Every structure is written in structure tokens, then in C-alpha cells.
């Protein structure tokens, strides 16, 4: 990490919380709190919950899986607390890069932006591929690549019309996923209490009797829980998308903190609640990756056509994540160009305020990843997923470090912390603890032979970003804060 240089920060930044933001030649401030919340929810709730949660339970055991998700939610809260303060201080689109560039140094901002762009560019192709494969359940004679192109065109259209149209589409995508989760928690929870009107009367566990396994509360030991926590960190990735959309948000001083709190609370309820119901319903040694645990639970409580319903929901979840990812990629390229660290063509906007060239290049990156995930062996696909996880944890570390240095510089220059529209609590404990937990997760990656390849690729990639920046731009000092 670079040694932070002295910053020139206004002691009392002009946040202007009241009234609409003035119209300026740039990205449009057209999204409200509900859009921010659903963008974050859409980015987080994906195949990791709908498809992989069964594997998590099988590794950690029922109680261990619930604890792992509680730890993951806690880390998300820490990161979001840091993010909230930064997003109001720098309410610009593609803001992760701005946070680090202003608070730590331009090279760190440059590396952060490209790292996050890499994460979503890789993920976009994976989402398209998985969606195409799931469509074969209903259309087995249609090639996967045809569905991939159809989905790519639809999501590109959603993003190309306007930021508000993107926000609306993501809102409804997320509604479907959230509805499925609420249905699982309510109906599955009722079944655990003995209320099963749709069931055929077959044996069903009562309350949490499945938690007391033959191997005890932690059948695979605490090591299984630790390994699961590392995977859970990636499962919660996407919550930070609120920061990416900050520059296109009405009244950020009010909308962003509200969206942060709402997102953390909902993620805690939905993720932990869903995992608790699944773990209590299905024996831990009978879950895996061969079937979505949501399908298993809905089938157990007698929901008709459970497999078809969940197939639709999972496709929606994947497209929702791809929708958010494409938005994020385009804004990162726009932000890099705005700082002079990428071709200026990425700054060009349509009359509706959309960075269309940046959006198109991001889609090309997604298609390239799509091709590799289709033609490459399964092991290569797993490497891409782990690389995306490495990138997300790296961005979280950048957010927490940026908050630490930002607050220190703000106070040193005479700023009044009490006057901030939103401030992260318990400074400096929150950013330090969040950063430490992220580092521990990377150490865990080194100990897992299935994920260690992410370090082999990710660390040289970050080093190359720093090297390129220093060769191209030299060692520049951080600039003044954005007003």
C-alpha cells in the first residue's frame, strides 16, 4: 500500500442535503433509495445462495453454516459502515476508485478500479453461461450460446436506455429473488413448526432437530466452518454496488445511509434466515451441488412444480447479478477515464447520460469470459470464480483503508466529525477490524488448494497495475476531495 500523502480536504464539506442536485453535464442523478437497495440486493443474491448454499451446509454442518453467514453479515456491516461515509464524501460514479485515489493515492485507485472491473467482467460471462444452461431444461434443442446472446442483448439494452431504467429493471429482478427467499423462510419455517397443508404427510423434521447431528453440532470440526466463512465473504459480494451508483443518486447524503442500513438488515434476515431453514429441513449429509436446496425444501413441503419455479428464479438471479455487474463495469471505466487513467472515449455520454462506449467495452469483456467458460475445462471456470472472489476482497480492503486515511486527514485538517451527514461508528476500530478479517480470508485462500490459483493470478495482476501506473504517470500525490 502507498504511504498516504497530505490531503487538501475542506473542513466542512458542502454536502447540500436538501433539495435536488443541480443538473450538470455528466451522469444523471436519477436513482433513489429503493433503487440503491435493490441494486445491492441484486448484486448479492445470486447463485451463491440459490445453488451453492447446500455445499456450504455440507462442509460446515447446520449450525456451522448459520454461524458462517452471521460472520459474513458482520463483515458486510463493517465494510458498509466505511462505505457510507466515503460515498457521501465522494458522491461520484465508480466511486471505489475515487475513494482510494483521494485518500490513499492515485495508483491504489487505479489498481482498485481495474481489480473491480476484472471481477465483474469475469462474472458477467459466467452468469450468461449458467443462464443458458438452465434454459435447456425447457428448450433442450436450443444451443446455449444462443441464449447467452439473447440475455446479453437484453441486459445491454437495460443499461443503455438510462440509469433510471437500469434501476427499475434491477428493482424488479430483485423482487423476484427476494420473493423466493421470503417464500422459503415463511413456508419452510411453518413446516418446521408442523404446519404442512401441501405436504403428503411424509416425515419432516421438527424445529432444529437436524442441528443435532451424529457428529455433534460441528460434524466436520471448526475447520469446516472456517473454510466456509471464506466462501461466504464472496457470497456477500455485491453489497458494495451502492458505492458505484452514488454518482447517479438523488440526494446522496440522505439516500445512501438509508440504503446502507436497509441493505445490511435485509441481507442478515434473508441470508441467515434462508440458511437456517434449509439446514433445519435437509440433513447436512444429503445436500450438495447436484440440486438447489431451495428446490429440495419446496419439494419437501409440497410446493407443486418446485423445480420449474426455482429454475425460473435462479435464471432471474443470474441475470440480475449480470445486470448489476455490467452497470458496475461501465461506471468503473467511465470513472477511470474521468481521472485521466483510461482512454477519454470512455467518458463519452449519450443524451441520456449513459457511458455507451464504456458499456460496450465491458460487454466485450463479458463475452470474452463467456467464451472461455464455455470452451475451457471446469477447473478453469473454478479459477475464474476464485479470481473474482480475490478481487472483491481486495476492493473491500481498499474501501476500509480509504475510510481510515480519509477520516484521519479530515480530522487533521480541522474537520468536525459531528457535522458529517453520516459517520462510521467506533473509528478506528471498524475499518481496522474489517481490513484484518479480509486479510485473514486471503490467507485462507492460500491454504485451500482449490482457490490458491486466485493468488497466483491476482497478486501479479495488482502488481502490474501499480507498475503500469508508476511508469505511465509517475508517483502522483492525492488530489483534493470531490465537492
C-alpha positions, 0 to 999 in steps of 0.5 A, spaced: 500 500 500 502 507 498 504 511 504 498 516 504 500 523 502 497 530 505 490 531 503 487 538 501 480 536 504 475 542 506 473 542 513 466 542 512 464 539 506 458 542 502 454 536 502 447 540 500 442 535 503 436 538 501 433 539 495 435 536 488 442 536 485 443 541 480 443 538 473 450 538 470 453 535 464 455 528 466 451 522 469 444 523 471 442 523 478 436 519 477 436 513 482 433 513 489 433 509 495 429 503 493 433 503 487 440 503 491 437 497 495 435 493 490 441 494 486 445 491 492 440 486 493 441 484 486 448 484 486 448 479 492 443 474 491 445 470 486 447 463 485 451 463 491 445 462 495 440 459 490 445 453 488 451 453 492 448 454 499 447 446 500 455 445 499 456 450 504 451 446 509 455 440 507 462 442 509 460 446 515 454 442 518 447 446 520 449 450 525 456 451 522 453 454 516 448 459 520 454 461 524 458 462 517 453 467 514 452 471 521 460 472 520 459 474 513 453 479 515 458 482 520 463 483 515 458 486 510 456 491 516 463 493 517 465 494 510 458 498 509 459 502 515 466 505 511 462 505 505 457 510 507 461 515 509 466 515 503 460 515 498 457 521 501 464 524 501 465 522 494 458 522 491 461 520 484 460 514 479 465 508 480 466 511 486 471 505 489 476 508 485 475 515 487 475 513 494 482 510 494 485 515 489 483 521 494 485 518 500 490 513 499 493 515 492 492 515 485 495 508 483 491 504 489 485 507 485 487 505 479 489 498 481 482 498 485 478 500 479 481 495 474 481 489 480 473 491 480 472 491 473 476 484 472 471 481 477 465 483 474 467 482 467 469 475 469 462 474 472 458 477 467 460 471 462 459 466 467 452 468 469 450 468 461 453 461 461 449 458 467 443 462 464 443 458 458 444 452 461 438 452 465 434 454 459 435 447 456 431 444 461 425 447 457 428 448 450 433 442 450 434 443 442 436 450 443 444 451 443 446 455 449 450 460 446 444 462 443 441 464 449 447 467 452 446 472 446 439 473 447 440 475 455 446 479 453 442 483 448 437 484 453 441 486 459 445 491 454 439 494 452 437 495 460 443 499 461 443 503 455 436 506 455 438 510 462 440 509 469 433 510 471 431 504 467 437 500 469 434 501 476 427 499 475 429 493 471 434 491 477 428 493 482 424 488 479 429 482 478 430 483 485 423 482 487 423 476 484 429 473 488 427 476 494 420 473 493 423 466 493 427 467 499 421 470 503 417 464 500 422 459 503 423 462 510 415 463 511 413 456 508 419 452 510 419 455 517 411 453 518 413 446 516 418 446 521 413 448 526 408 442 523 404 446 519 404 442 512 397 443 508 401 441 501 405 436 504 403 428 503 404 427 510 411 424 509 416 425 515 419 432 516 423 434 521 421 438 527 424 445 529 432 444 529 432 437 530 437 436 524 442 441 528 443 435 532 447 431 528 451 424 529 457 428 529 455 433 534 453 440 532 460 441 528 460 434 524 466 436 520 470 440 526 471 448 526 475 447 520 469 446 516 466 452 518 472 456 517 473 454 510 466 456 509 466 463 512 471 464 506 466 462 501 461 466 504 465 473 504 464 472 496 457 470 497 456 477 500 459 480 494 455 485 491 453 489 497 458 494 495 454 496 488 451 502 492 458 505 492 458 505 484 451 508 483 452 514 488 454 518 482 447 517 479 443 518 486 438 523 488 440 526 494 446 522 496 447 524 503 440 522 505 439 516 500 445 512 501 445 511 509 438 509 508 440 504 503 446 502 507 442 500 513 436 497 509 441 493 505 445 490 511 438 488 515 435 485 509 441 481 507 442 478 515 434 476 515 434 473 508 441 470 508 441 467 515 434 466 515 434 462 508 440 458 511 437 456 517 431 453 514 434 449 509 439 446 514 433 445 519 429 441 513 435 437 509 440 433 513 447 436 512 449 429 509 444 429 503 445 436 500 450 438 495 451 441 488 447 436 484 440 440 486 438 447 489 436 446 496 431 451 495 428 446 490 429 440 495 425 444 501 419 446 496 419 439 494 419 437 501 413 441 503 409 440 497 410 446 493 407 443 486 412 444 480 418 446 485 423 445 480 420 449 474 419 455 479 426 455 482 429 454 475 425 460 473 428 464 479 435 462 479 435 464 471 432 471 474 438 471 479 443 470 474 441 475 470 440 480 475 447 479 478 449 480 470 445 486 470 448 489 476 455 487 474 455 490 467 452 497 470 458 496 475 463 495 469 461 501 465 461 506 471 468 503 473 471 505 466 467 511 465 470 513 472 477 511 470 477 515 464 474 521 468 481 521 472 485 521 466 487 513 467 483 510 461 482 512 454 477 519 454 472 515 449 470 512 455 467 518 458 463 519 452 455 520 454 449 519 450 443 524 451 441 520 456 447 520 460 449 513 459 457 511 458 455 507 451 462 506 449 464 504 456 458 499 456 460 496 450 467 495 452 465 491 458 460 487 454 466 485 450 469 483 456 463 479 458 463 475 452 470 474 452 469 470 459 463 467 456 467 464 451 472 461 455 467 458 460 464 455 455 470 452 451 475 451 457 475 445 462 471 446 469 477 447 473 478 453 469 471 456 470 473 454 478 479 459 477 475 464 474 470 464 480 476 464 485 479 470 481 473 474 482 472 472 489 480 475 490 478 481 487 472 483 491 476 482 497 481 486 495 476 492 493 473 491 500 480 492 503 481 498 499 474 501 501 476 500 509 483 503 508 480 509 504 475 510 510 481 510 515 486 515 511 480 519 509 477 520 516 484 521 519 486 527 514 479 530 515 480 530 522 487 533 521 485 538 517 480 541 522 474 537 520 468 536 525 466 529 525 459 531 528 457 535 522 458 529 517 451 527 514 453 520 516 459 517 520 462 510 521 461 508 528 467 506 533 473 509 528 478 506 528 476 500 530 471 498 524 475 499 518 481 496 522 477 490 524 474 489 517 481 490 513 484 484 518 478 479 517 479 480 509 486 479 510 485 473 514 480 470 508 486 471 503 490 467 507 485 462 507 485 462 500 492 460 500 491 454 504 485 451 500 488 448 494 482 449 490 482 457 490 490 458 491 490 459 483 486 466 485 493 468 488 497 466 483 493 470 478 491 476 482 497 478 486 501 479 479 495 482 476 495 488 482 502 488 481 502 490 474 497 495 475 501 499 480 507 498 475 503 500 469 501 506 473 508 508 476 511 508 469 505 511 465 504 517 470 509 517 475 508 517 483 502 522 483 500 525 490 492 525 492 488 530 489 483 534 493 476 531 495 470 531 490 465 537 492 
